[in-house]
Amino acid sequence: MVRRVKNQRLASVGYVWVFASLTTPPSAKAHYNRQRKAGNRHSSAQRSLYNRLLGCSHYRPTTGTPYSENTTSPALPKLELAIAA
């Protein structure tokens, strides 16, 4: 009996989709970099980004909201360090 863990065609398309998205939207590259800084390997960071993109592509049509870069990946607040005197 063959056990199928994942849909290989969907995984292949996801790999190409993530690879292409790393160059265009800045939020995708930022998500990937956050995953890498968290200690994840390249493939794990790619899977995380793929899951995020897949979730966004499923959520938008089901709720009827248009795609917006700001609502999909809002800018993270910048932390300012206080200088001790």
C-alpha positions in Angstrom: 0.0 0.0 0.0 1.4 3.4 -1.0 1.2 6.2 1.4 1.0 9.6 -0.1 2.1 12.4 2.2 1.8 15.3 -0.2 0.7 16.2 -3.6 3.9 16.3 -5.6 2.5 18.5 -8.4 1.3 21.1 -5.9 4.6 21.0 -4.1 6.5 21.5 -7.4 4.4 24.5 -8.3 4.8 25.9 -4.8 8.6 25.7 -5.1 8.5 27.7 -8.3 6.0 30.2 -6.9 8.0 30.9 -3.8 11.2 31.2 -5.8 9.6 33.8 -8.1 8.0 35.6 -5.3 11.3 36.2 -3.4 12.3 38.7 -6.1 9.1 40.8 -6.5 7.0 41.6 -3.4 9.1 43.0 -0.5 6.9 41.3 2.1 7.7 37.9 0.8 11.4 38.5 1.0 10.9 40.0 4.5 9.0 36.9 5.6 11.7 34.6 4.2 14.4 36.6 6.0 12.6 36.5 9.3 12.3 32.7 9.0 16.0 32.5 8.3 17.0 34.7 11.2 14.8 32.5 13.4 17.1 29.7 12.6 15.2 27.9 10.0 16.9 26.3 7.0 16.4 27.5 3.5 13.8 24.7 2.6 11.9 25.3 5.9 11.8 29.1 5.2 10.5 28.4 1.7 7.8 26.1 3.0 6.7 28.7 5.5 6.5 31.3 2.8 4.6 28.9 0.6 2.1 28.2 3.3 1.6 31.9 3.9 1.1 32.6 0.2 -1.3 29.6 -0.2 -3.3 30.8 2.9 -3.5 34.3 1.4 -4.7 32.9 -2.0 -7.3 30.9 -0.2 -8.5 33.5 2.2 -9.0 36.4 -0.2 -11.5 34.8 -2.6 -13.5 33.1 0.3 -13.9 36.5 2.1 -14.3 38.6 -1.1 -11.6 41.0 -0.2 -9.2 42.2 -2.8 -5.5 41.6 -2.5 -3.5 44.3 -0.9 0.2 44.1 0.0 -0.4 46.2 3.2 -3.2 44.0 4.6 -1.4 40.8 3.6 1.9 41.7 5.2 1.6 44.9 7.3 4.8 46.7 8.0 6.4 45.6 11.3 6.9 48.4 13.8 10.5 49.7 14.0 12.0 49.3 17.4 14.1 52.1 18.7 16.7 51.5 21.3 17.1 53.9 24.1 20.6 55.0 24.7 21.6 54.8 28.4 23.4 57.9 29.6 
